[in-house]
Amino acid sequence: MEVIKHEGPGRLGLVRLGDYSFRTPALVGVDFTLSPFNSFFHPKEPGDYDFNLAPAIPLGFYTPAEVIEKALGRLWSVNYEGFNAFYLPALRRTEYLEEFFKIIGRYNFEAIYLGNSKILVKEYRYFVKILRELRERFPNVMIIADVEPFFYPLAVYLGVDAFDTRSLKLYDFEGRGFTQYSPFLWGKEPNALDFARKTILLVRKALEEGKLRYLVENLFYTQYHAGILRIADLEHADYLEKYTPIQKETVYFISDASIRRPEVKRWHSRVVERFTPPKNTELVLLFPCSARKPYSFSRSHTLYRRAVKEALGSGTAKVHELILTSPFGVVPREWEWLAKYDIVVTGHWSEEEIKPAAELLAKTLEKYPKDVPIIAHLDEAYIEIAKLAGELSGREIIFTDVKNGTTSKESLKSLTETLKEFELEGSKEDRTYRYFENIRKVFDFYFGIGAGEAVLPEDGQVKGSKMLRLFIGNQQTGTFRDGVISVTPFGMQRIYDSLKAYWVEIDFDLRGDVFAVGVNEADERIRPDDIVGVVRDDRVVGVGKAVLSGEEMVKAKKGVAVKVRKRA
């Protein structure tokens, strides 16, 4: 199986079977054929199926250890020649999974059938853990599960590639028709296979458009859905994040589960690890977010910045602004282009929103020199966040006198008068420095601290008006437009030399895209859709877009790892 596109561990894939191929997520009996369960005690030879299940022993979820050990001994004696699918029983005793994985790895199975799936979805931790183990170890293996269609979106998001539809006939036999509200409301007409087809098409479309997580959060049919996703978000956040593409489109936060999305976790970590304040900062301002993005285009932020300009004049070049928001917590002004999200605004913040935002703000404030004053122009729950952050960081925060909202005449007057107490003077050099910093910080977000300096050092040049082209001497390093960047091979070489970040190592002449089988090593920080440098002998020979995560590139043996856009 080749991975075409990721959203979390969920993936659009391509399976090639001789002259025939099909896309995943897929259905047994619709997209491909699968042999019936093949019992170890009455084994059958491979038949005329796309996937033939090897002889197996149907162990139950609660099977005792001594029985599992006896079964494993027998499974090692099986002649697996001609079989391309392995039946993996889901076991509560996960310590025995390693032995099953050895069999899978030794005989290079192309598909894994996850047994006891309908029991497993009720055991939240085991369901997520087993899928994670399989997906991380066997990136080119197709995982098949037997669950109802209302589990398809969540199961695909966590790593399942295909579904067995044969057991769905039971619902037709019982005269229960699937509806969008099943399993609570059923129709009268049998429609199991048709409903499965429609659901899998919906899941594919969501994957294609980068909306699978949105679909998952909209389809919380049962307590099992909520429990599984909560365990995945809280206990396996790193698993979800490393397969989640870098955010390009607006993310819609529609439920309590939204604030646990991988994009939110990633944002918080990058503020901590990849943001550094401008060196000439002499005053920090805290503002609330706005409904319109980027914030600078909103009416409220236009009024804030006008008040700041009136109070400080040229000194604005020495002011740094942080925007408080949920669920991203803190957005440095330079990163406002990257904070693409929409959320219901009611003025009511939950504890699950307030505490992480305050903790992130505290860590951010600690990055500034202790003698730099901090002014907060906030209202409602934003004040609570700032006060808690002040306590956590040990930093004093001066609050303006806000009445009737932060944009009222009285509030803006208080902001102006508070700022006038500070005498700041900015020079032409300060303005140029900040102009460069607005660009550099975005590169830092994508590649790490120092990337901005690598592509745009002090002696660098910026050419153009809307599409900004970055140069060192007469060599272009990249482009910047409204937070969207590109990097040339020369620019990527400078990033590689400075940070050794976002590289994919090969040992052959680069002529086109890089396939996973040709990847020697790769930076584990790489996520799908990242800009990466293709490196041979410490020289960047090309720049492209990652299809897989860095870890996945090294383990996978099929499919494209990097779509190369520019060669050196």
C-alpha positions in Angstrom: 0.0 0.0 0.0 1.2 3.5 -0.9 0.2 6.6 1.0 -1.1 9.4 -1.1 -2.3 11.8 1.6 -2.4 12.0 5.4 -4.7 13.5 7.9 -3.5 12.2 11.3 -2.8 8.5 11.0 -5.7 8.3 8.6 -4.7 8.2 5.0 -5.7 8.0 1.4 -3.8 5.1 -0.1 -3.3 3.2 -3.3 -3.1 -0.6 -3.3 -1.7 -2.3 -6.4 -2.6 -5.9 -7.2 -1.0 -6.8 -10.5 -3.0 -5.0 -13.2 -5.7 -4.0 -10.7 -5.5 -1.2 -8.1 -7.9 0.5 -5.7 -7.9 3.4 -3.4 -8.3 3.3 0.4 -10.3 3.7 2.6 -12.0 0.7 1.0 -14.6 -2.0 1.5 -14.3 -5.7 1.4 -16.6 -7.1 -1.3 -16.8 -3.7 -3.0 -13.2 -2.6 -3.7 -11.5 -5.9 -3.2 -12.1 -9.5 -2.2 -11.0 -11.2 1.0 -11.1 -14.9 1.8 -13.1 -16.2 4.8 -11.5 -16.8 8.1 -9.0 -19.6 7.7 -8.8 -21.9 10.7 -5.5 -23.4 11.8 -7.3 -26.6 12.6 -9.0 -26.9 9.2 -6.6 -24.9 6.9 -7.4 -24.1 3.3 -5.0 -23.3 0.5 -4.9 -19.8 -1.0 -8.0 -19.2 -3.2 -9.0 -16.8 -6.0 -9.1 -13.7 -3.8 -7.3 -10.4 -3.8 -6.3 -11.1 -0.2 -6.0 -14.6 1.3 -6.0 -14.9 5.1 -3.4 -17.2 6.4 -4.4 -20.0 8.8 -5.1 -18.5 12.2 -6.4 -19.4 15.7 -9.4 -17.3 16.8 -8.2 -16.1 20.2 -10.7 -14.1 22.2 -9.9 -10.7 23.7 -9.7 -12.2 27.3 -7.8 -15.3 26.3 -5.5 -16.4 29.2 -1.7 -16.2 28.8 -1.0 -20.0 28.6 -3.5 -20.4 25.7 -1.9 -17.5 23.8 1.6 -19.0 24.3 0.4 -22.4 23.0 -1.3 -20.7 20.0 1.8 -18.7 19.1 3.9 -21.9 19.0 1.4 -23.4 16.5 1.3 -20.2 14.4 5.1 -20.3 13.9 4.7 -23.8 12.3 2.3 -22.5 9.6 3.5 -22.5 6.0 2.6 -19.0 5.0 3.6 -19.2 1.3 0.9 -17.9 -1.0 -1.0 -16.0 1.8 -0.8 -12.2 1.8 -3.1 -11.3 4.8 -2.6 -12.1 8.5 -5.4 -12.5 11.1 -4.3 -10.6 14.2 -6.4 -11.3 17.2 -7.0 -8.3 19.4 -5.8 -9.3 22.9 -6.1 -7.6 26.3 -2.6 -9.1 27.0 -0.8 -6.7 24.7 2.6 -8.0 25.8 2.1 -10.9 23.3 1.6 -8.6 20.3 5.4 -8.4 19.8 5.5 -12.1 18.9 2.6 -11.6 16.3 4.4 -8.6 14.9 7.5 -10.8 14.3 5.5 -13.2 12.2 4.0 -10.3 10.2 7.4 -8.8 9.6 9.1 -12.0 8.7 6.6 -13.0 6.0 5.9 -9.5 4.6 2.1 -9.6 4.7 0.3 -7.0 2.7 -2.8 -6.8 4.9 -3.6 -7.3 8.6 -7.1 -8.3 9.6 -7.8 -7.0 13.1 -9.9 -9.6 14.9 -12.4 -9.0 17.6 -12.8 -5.4 16.3 -16.4 -5.0 17.6 -15.2 -5.9 21.1 -12.1 -3.8 20.7 -13.9 -0.5 20.1 -15.4 -0.9 23.5 -11.9 -1.1 25.0 -10.8 2.4 24.2 -7.1 2.2 25.3 -6.5 -1.1 23.6 -8.2 0.0 20.4 -5.9 3.0 20.1 -2.8 1.3 21.3 -3.1 -1.6 18.8 -3.8 0.6 15.9 -0.8 2.8 16.8 1.5 -0.2 17.1 0.5 -1.5 13.7 0.6 1.8 11.9 4.0 2.8 13.3 5.6 -0.6 12.6 4.1 -1.4 9.2 3.4 1.8 7.2 2.8 -0.1 3.9 0.4 -2.7 5.4 -3.3 -2.3 4.9 -5.3 -2.6 8.2 -8.7 -4.2 7.9 -11.4 -4.1 10.6 -14.9 -5.4 11.0 -17.0 -2.6 12.6 -20.3 -0.8 11.7 -20.3 2.1 9.3 -20.9 4.6 12.0 -17.4 3.8 13.3 -15.7 4.3 9.9 -14.7 8.0 10.2 -13.1 7.5 13.6 -11.5 4.2 12.7 -9.9 5.7 9.6 -8.7 8.7 11.5 -6.8 6.4 13.9 -5.3 4.2 11.1 -7.7 1.7 9.7 -7.6 1.4 5.9 -10.5 -1.0 5.0 -13.6 -2.5 6.4 -15.1 -6.0 6.2 -18.8 -5.6 5.2 -19.8 -9.3 5.3 -21.1 -9.2 8.9 -23.4 -6.3 8.0 -25.8 -8.8 6.4 -26.9 -9.6 10.0 -28.5 -6.1 10.2 -30.3 -6.8 6.9 -31.5 -10.1 8.2 -32.9 -8.5 11.3 -34.7 -5.9 9.2 -32.7 -2.9 10.6 -31.8 -0.2 8.2 -28.9 2.2 8.9 -29.6 5.9 9.3 -27.4 8.9 10.1 -28.5 8.4 13.7 -27.8 4.7 14.1 -27.3 2.9 16.4 -30.0 4.9 18.2 -32.5 5.2 15.4 -32.9 2.5 12.7 -34.8 2.5 9.4 -37.2 -0.2 8.3 -35.6 -1.0 4.9 -32.4 -3.2 4.9 -29.5 -1.0 3.4 -26.3 -2.1 5.1 -24.0 -2.4 2.1 -25.4 0.7 0.5 -25.0 2.7 3.7 -21.4 1.4 4.1 -20.7 2.6 0.5 -22.0 6.1 1.1 -20.2 6.4 4.4 -16.8 5.3 2.9 -17.2 7.8 0.1 -17.9 10.5 2.6 -14.8 9.6 4.6 -12.7 9.6 1.4 -14.0 13.1 0.5 -13.2 14.4 4.0 -9.7 13.0 3.7 -9.2 14.6 0.2 -10.3 18.0 1.6 -8.4 17.8 4.9 -11.7 17.7 6.9 -11.5 14.2 8.4 -11.1 15.4 12.0 -14.0 17.7 11.4 -16.1 14.8 10.3 -15.1 12.7 13.3 -16.1 15.4 15.7 -19.5 15.8 13.9 -20.2 12.1 14.2 -20.1 11.3 17.9 -22.7 8.5 17.7 -21.9 6.6 20.9 -20.0 6.9 24.2 -17.4 4.6 22.5 -16.6 7.3 19.9 -16.1 10.0 22.6 -14.0 7.7 24.8 -11.8 6.5 22.0 -11.1 10.0 20.7 -10.4 11.3 24.2 -7.9 8.6 24.8 -6.2 9.2 21.5 -6.0 13.0 22.1 -4.8 12.8 25.7 -2.6 9.7 25.8 -1.4 9.5 22.1 -1.2 13.1 21.1 2.2 12.6 19.6 0.9 9.7 17.5 -1.8 12.0 16.0 0.4 15.0 15.6 3.3 13.4 13.7 1.0 12.3 10.9 -1.1 15.5 10.8 -0.1 17.8 7.9 1.0 21.4 8.6 -2.1 23.5 8.8 -2.9 25.4 5.5 -6.6 26.0 5.7 -8.9 27.3 8.4 -9.6 24.9 11.3 -13.1 24.9 12.7 -13.3 24.3 16.4 -16.8 23.0 17.0 -16.7 21.0 20.2 -14.9 20.4 23.4 -12.8 17.8 21.5 -11.6 20.5 19.1 -9.3 22.1 21.7 -7.4 18.8 21.9 -6.7 18.7 18.2 -3.1 17.9 17.0 -2.9 21.4 15.5 -3.5 23.0 18.9 -0.8 20.8 20.6 1.6 21.6 17.8 1.0 25.4 18.1 1.6 25.4 21.8 4.8 23.5 21.5 6.1 25.7 18.7 5.4 28.9 20.7 7.5 27.4 23.4 10.2 26.0 21.2 10.4 28.2 18.1 9.3 31.7 19.1 11.9 34.2 20.3 11.0 37.9 21.0 12.5 40.6 18.7 15.8 41.7 20.3 14.8 45.4 20.4 11.7 44.8 22.4 11.2 47.4 25.2 7.5 47.0 25.8 5.1 44.0 25.5 1.4 44.5 24.8 -1.3 41.8 25.4 -4.5 42.1 23.2 -7.5 39.8 22.9 -8.2 38.0 19.6 -10.7 39.1 17.0 -13.3 37.2 15.0 -11.6 38.3 11.8 -8.3 36.8 10.7 -5.6 37.9 10.5 -6.2 40.1 13.5 -4.6 43.1 11.9 -7.4 43.4 9.4 -10.1 43.5 12.2 -11.7 46.7 13.4 -10.7 46.1 17.0 -7.0 45.6 16.2 -7.0 48.6 13.8 -8.2 50.7 16.8 -5.6 49.2 19.2 -2.7 49.9 16.8 -4.0 53.4 16.1 -4.0 54.1 19.8 -0.5 52.6 20.2 0.8 54.8 17.3 -0.8 57.9 18.8 0.9 57.2 22.2 4.3 56.1 21.1 4.9 57.3 17.6 8.2 55.9 16.3 8.5 53.9 19.5 6.0 51.3 18.1 9.1 49.7 16.4 10.2 48.7 19.9 6.8 47.3 21.0 6.0 43.6 20.7 2.4 42.3 20.6 1.0 39.0 21.8 -2.6 38.1 21.1 -4.5 35.9 23.5 -7.0 33.4 22.0 -8.6 30.0 22.5 -7.5 27.3 21.8 -4.1 28.4 20.4 -3.5 30.3 23.6 -0.9 32.9 22.5 -0.3 34.2 19.0 2.8 36.4 18.5 1.9 39.2 16.0 4.3 37.8 13.4 2.5 34.5 13.4 -1.0 35.9 13.0 -1.0 34.8 9.3 -0.5 31.2 10.5 -3.3 31.1 13.1 -6.1 30.1 10.7 -9.1 29.0 12.8 -12.7 29.8 13.6 -14.4 29.1 17.0 -17.6 29.9 18.7 -17.2 33.1 20.7 -19.5 33.4 23.7 -17.3 35.1 26.3 -17.4 32.0 28.4 -14.1 30.1 28.7 -13.9 26.6 30.3 -11.1 25.7 32.7 -9.8 23.4 29.9 -9.3 26.6 27.9 -8.1 29.0 30.5 -5.4 27.0 32.2 -3.4 26.0 29.1 -3.6 29.5 27.7 -2.3 31.0 31.0 0.5 28.4 31.2 1.5 29.1 27.6 1.4 32.9 28.2 3.6 32.5 31.3 6.2 30.5 29.4 6.1 33.2 26.6 6.5 36.1 29.0 9.6 34.4 30.5 11.3 34.8 27.2 11.5 38.6 27.6 14.0 40.5 29.8 12.7 41.1 33.3 13.0 44.8 32.9 10.6 44.9 29.9 7.2 46.2 31.1 4.0 44.3 30.1 0.8 46.1 29.4 -2.5 44.2 29.1 -5.5 45.7 27.3 -8.0 42.9 28.0 -11.5 42.2 29.3 -13.6 39.2 30.4 -11.8 35.9 30.7 -8.7 37.3 29.1 -7.9 39.2 32.3 -8.2 35.9 34.3 -5.7 34.3 31.9 -3.2 37.2 32.1 -3.4 37.4 35.9 -2.8 33.6 36.2 0.1 33.9 33.8 1.6 36.7 35.8 1.5 34.6 38.9 3.0 31.6 37.2 5.8 33.6 35.5 6.5 36.0 38.4 6.0 38.9 36.0 4.1 42.1 36.9 1.4 43.0 34.3 -0.1 46.4 34.1 -3.8 46.4 33.2 -5.5 49.3 31.4 -8.8 50.5 32.6 -11.3 48.7 30.3 -14.9 49.7 30.4 -17.7 48.6 28.0 -15.3 46.5 25.9 -11.7 47.0 24.8 -12.7 49.2 21.8 -14.9 51.8 23.6 -13.6 55.4 23.7 -12.9 55.2 27.4 -10.9 52.0 27.0 -8.9 53.2 24.1 -8.2 56.4 26.0 -6.9 54.4 28.9 -4.7 52.4 26.6 -3.2 55.6 25.1 -2.7 57.3 28.5 -1.0 54.2 29.9 1.4 53.9 27.0 2.3 57.6 27.2 4.0 56.9 30.5 6.7 55.1 28.6 9.1 57.0 26.5 10.2 54.9 23.5 12.0 56.1 20.4 12.5 53.9 17.4 15.0 54.5 14.6 14.9 53.7 10.9 17.1 50.7 11.8 14.5 49.5 14.3 11.8 49.7 11.6 13.9 47.8 9.1 14.8 45.2 11.8 11.1 44.7 12.6 10.2 44.4 8.9 12.8 41.6 8.6 11.6 40.0 11.8 8.0 39.7 10.5 9.4 37.5 7.8 12.0 35.7 9.8 9.6 34.5 12.5 7.5 32.7 10.0 10.5 30.7 8.8 11.3 30.0 12.4 7.8 28.6 12.8 8.3 26.1 10.0 11.9 25.1 10.5 13.0 26.2 13.9 14.8 29.2 15.6 17.5 30.5 13.3 15.9 29.6 10.0 14.7 33.2 9.5 18.2 34.5 10.0 19.5 31.9 7.6 17.4 33.0 4.7 17.3 36.7 5.6 20.4 37.8 7.5 21.2 41.4 8.3 22.8 41.9 4.9 19.9 40.2 3.1 17.5 42.0 0.8 13.8 42.0 0.3 12.5 42.7 -3.2 9.0 43.2 -4.4 5.7 44.4 -2.8 3.1 41.7 -2.5 5.2 38.6 -3.3 8.4 39.3 -1.4 11.6 37.7 -2.8 14.4 37.2 -0.3 18.1 37.5 -1.4 21.6 37.2 -0.1 23.8 39.0 -2.6 22.4 38.0 -6.0 21.1 34.5 -4.9 17.5 34.1 -3.9 16.8 32.2 -0.7 13.0 32.1 -0.8 9.7 34.0 -1.0 7.2 35.3 1.5 3.6 36.4 1.0 1.0 36.8 3.8 2.6 34.1 5.8 3.0 31.7 2.9 6.7 30.8 2.2 8.8 29.0 -0.3 12.5 28.1 -0.2 15.1 27.7 -2.9 17.7 25.0 -2.8 20.2 27.7 -1.9 18.0 28.9 1.0 17.4 25.3 2.1 21.2 24.7 2.1 21.6 27.7 4.5 18.9 26.3 6.8 20.5 22.9 6.7 23.9 24.3 7.4 22.6 26.4 10.3 20.1 24.0 11.9 20.3 20.6 10.1 16.6 20.7 10.0 13.9 19.2 7.7 16.3 17.1 5.6 15.8 13.9 3.7 19.0 12.0 2.9 19.5 10.0 -0.3 22.6 8.4 -2.0 21.6 8.6 -5.7 21.4 11.2 -8.4 18.1 13.1 -8.0 16.1 13.1 -11.2 12.5 13.3 -10.0 10.4 12.6 -6.9 12.0 10.8 -3.9 10.4 7.4 -3.2 10.4 6.0 0.3 12.6 3.0 -0.7 15.3 5.5 -1.6 15.3 7.4 1.7 18.4 6.5 3.9 17.5 8.8 6.8 15.1 11.7 7.5 14.6 14.4 10.1 12.0 13.1 12.6 10.5 16.6 12.8 9.2 16.4 9.3 5.4 16.3 9.0 3.3 15.7 5.8 3.2 18.8 3.6 6.4 20.3 5.2 8.9 21.9 2.9 12.0 19.7 3.0 15.5 19.6 1.6 16.7 16.5 -0.2 20.3 16.1 0.8 23.1 14.0 -0.6 26.6 14.1 1.0 25.6 17.2 3.0 24.6 19.1 -0.1 21.0 20.1 -0.8 20.2 18.7 -4.2 16.5 19.5 -4.2 13.6 21.0 -2.3 10.1 19.5 -2.2 7.0 18.8 -0.2 6.9 15.9 2.2 4.1 13.3 1.6 5.0 11.2 4.7 6.3 12.1 8.1 10.1 11.8 8.6 9.8 8.6 10.7 7.5 7.1 8.1 9.8 7.8 5.2 12.5 5.7 6.7 10.2 2.8 7.6 8.1 2.7 4.4 9.3 0.8 1.3 6.6 1.9 -1.2 5.2 5.2 -2.4 6.4 8.7 -2.8 8.2 10.3 0.2 8.9 13.7 -1.2 7.4 15.5 -4.2 10.4 17.4 -5.5 9.6 21.0 -6.8 13.1 22.4 -7.4 16.4 20.8 -8.1 19.7 22.5 -7.3 
